[in-house]
Amino acid sequence: MGSATKVQRNFQITLPAAIRKQAHVRVGDLVDFEVRDDGILIKPMATVERSQLWFWTKRWQDEERKVQQDFRKGRVKVSKSAEDFLDELDK
């Protein structure tokens, strides 16, 4: 069994120290709760500046993964200069 804690007044709980350390949860962090068939999952959340939210959309992240695959498989071309790059685009 994992760590246990008691539900306090106003339904508050304290995360046991070992769990906080392992999950890197600090005072002021946001956590997400998800009810599952076998219990409740508590997940630490990261916050992102509103101006950067576009990068974390599913579509953008899917495209980032495709680009990383291209790099890993060597499907990239490196230009030695901006002029070479533009010449390559004209082909």
Rosetta constraint file for C-alpha pairs under 8 A:
AtomPair CA 3 CA 16 HARMONIC 6.70 0.50
AtomPair CA 3 CA 19 HARMONIC 7.60 0.50
AtomPair CA 4 CA 16 HARMONIC 7.48 0.50
AtomPair CA 5 CA 13 HARMONIC 6.74 0.50
AtomPair CA 5 CA 14 HARMONIC 6.58 0.50
AtomPair CA 5 CA 15 HARMONIC 7.13 0.50
AtomPair CA 5 CA 16 HARMONIC 7.03 0.50
AtomPair CA 6 CA 13 HARMONIC 6.36 0.50
AtomPair CA 6 CA 14 HARMONIC 7.73 0.50
AtomPair CA 7 CA 11 HARMONIC 5.52 0.50
AtomPair CA 7 CA 12 HARMONIC 5.71 0.50
AtomPair CA 7 CA 13 HARMONIC 5.09 0.50
AtomPair CA 8 CA 12 HARMONIC 5.06 0.50
AtomPair CA 8 CA 13 HARMONIC 6.05 0.50
AtomPair CA 15 CA 19 HARMONIC 6.45 0.50
AtomPair CA 15 CA 20 HARMONIC 6.19 0.50
AtomPair CA 16 CA 20 HARMONIC 6.30 0.50
AtomPair CA 17 CA 21 HARMONIC 6.12 0.50
AtomPair CA 18 CA 22 HARMONIC 6.15 0.50
AtomPair CA 19 CA 23 HARMONIC 5.98 0.50
AtomPair CA 20 CA 24 HARMONIC 5.67 0.50
AtomPair CA 20 CA 25 HARMONIC 4.95 0.50
AtomPair CA 20 CA 26 HARMONIC 7.19 0.50
AtomPair CA 21 CA 25 HARMONIC 6.58 0.50
AtomPair CA 23 CA 44 HARMONIC 7.36 0.50
AtomPair CA 25 CA 29 HARMONIC 6.41 0.50
AtomPair CA 25 CA 44 HARMONIC 6.65 0.50
AtomPair CA 29 CA 44 HARMONIC 7.22 0.50
AtomPair CA 29 CA 45 HARMONIC 7.25 0.50
AtomPair CA 29 CA 46 HARMONIC 7.94 0.50
AtomPair CA 30 CA 44 HARMONIC 6.13 0.50
AtomPair CA 30 CA 45 HARMONIC 5.39 0.50
AtomPair CA 30 CA 46 HARMONIC 7.27 0.50
AtomPair CA 31 CA 42 HARMONIC 6.39 0.50
AtomPair CA 31 CA 43 HARMONIC 5.36 0.50
AtomPair CA 31 CA 44 HARMONIC 4.33 0.50
AtomPair CA 31 CA 45 HARMONIC 5.27 0.50
AtomPair CA 32 CA 41 HARMONIC 8.00 0.50
AtomPair CA 32 CA 42 HARMONIC 5.60 0.50
AtomPair CA 32 CA 43 HARMONIC 5.01 0.50
AtomPair CA 32 CA 44 HARMONIC 6.28 0.50
AtomPair CA 32 CA 45 HARMONIC 6.53 0.50
AtomPair CA 33 CA 40 HARMONIC 6.66 0.50
AtomPair CA 33 CA 41 HARMONIC 5.72 0.50
AtomPair CA 33 CA 42 HARMONIC 4.73 0.50
AtomPair CA 33 CA 43 HARMONIC 6.50 0.50
AtomPair CA 34 CA 40 HARMONIC 5.64 0.50
AtomPair CA 34 CA 41 HARMONIC 5.07 0.50
AtomPair CA 34 CA 42 HARMONIC 6.55 0.50
AtomPair CA 35 CA 39 HARMONIC 6.13 0.50
AtomPair CA 35 CA 40 HARMONIC 4.57 0.50
AtomPair CA 35 CA 41 HARMONIC 6.36 0.50
AtomPair CA 36 CA 40 HARMONIC 5.71 0.50
AtomPair CA 36 CA 41 HARMONIC 7.05 0.50
AtomPair CA 48 CA 52 HARMONIC 6.50 0.50
AtomPair CA 48 CA 53 HARMONIC 6.52 0.50
AtomPair CA 49 CA 53 HARMONIC 6.67 0.50
AtomPair CA 52 CA 56 HARMONIC 7.50 0.50
AtomPair CA 53 CA 57 HARMONIC 6.83 0.50
AtomPair CA 54 CA 60 HARMONIC 7.34 0.50
AtomPair CA 55 CA 60 HARMONIC 5.92 0.50
AtomPair CA 55 CA 61 HARMONIC 7.01 0.50
AtomPair CA 56 CA 60 HARMONIC 6.56 0.50
AtomPair CA 56 CA 61 HARMONIC 6.21 0.50
AtomPair CA 57 CA 61 HARMONIC 6.22 0.50
AtomPair CA 58 CA 62 HARMONIC 6.05 0.50
AtomPair CA 59 CA 63 HARMONIC 6.37 0.50
AtomPair CA 60 CA 64 HARMONIC 6.20 0.50
AtomPair CA 61 CA 65 HARMONIC 6.27 0.50
AtomPair CA 62 CA 66 HARMONIC 6.52 0.50
AtomPair CA 63 CA 67 HARMONIC 6.35 0.50
AtomPair CA 64 CA 68 HARMONIC 6.26 0.50
AtomPair CA 65 CA 69 HARMONIC 6.27 0.50
AtomPair CA 66 CA 70 HARMONIC 6.37 0.50
AtomPair CA 67 CA 71 HARMONIC 6.37 0.50
AtomPair CA 68 CA 72 HARMONIC 6.21 0.50
AtomPair CA 69 CA 73 HARMONIC 6.10 0.50
AtomPair CA 70 CA 74 HARMONIC 6.04 0.50
AtomPair CA 70 CA 75 HARMONIC 4.83 0.50
AtomPair CA 70 CA 76 HARMONIC 6.58 0.50
AtomPair CA 71 CA 75 HARMONIC 5.89 0.50
AtomPair CA 71 CA 76 HARMONIC 6.11 0.50
AtomPair CA 79 CA 84 HARMONIC 5.75 0.50
AtomPair CA 79 CA 85 HARMONIC 5.28 0.50
AtomPair CA 80 CA 84 HARMONIC 6.38 0.50
AtomPair CA 80 CA 85 HARMONIC 7.57 0.50
AtomPair CA 81 CA 85 HARMONIC 6.29 0.50
AtomPair CA 82 CA 86 HARMONIC 6.20 0.50
AtomPair CA 83 CA 87 HARMONIC 6.10 0.50
AtomPair CA 84 CA 88 HARMONIC 6.13 0.50
AtomPair CA 85 CA 89 HARMONIC 6.44 0.50
AtomPair CA 86 CA 90 HARMONIC 6.52 0.50
AtomPair CA 87 CA 91 HARMONIC 6.83 0.50
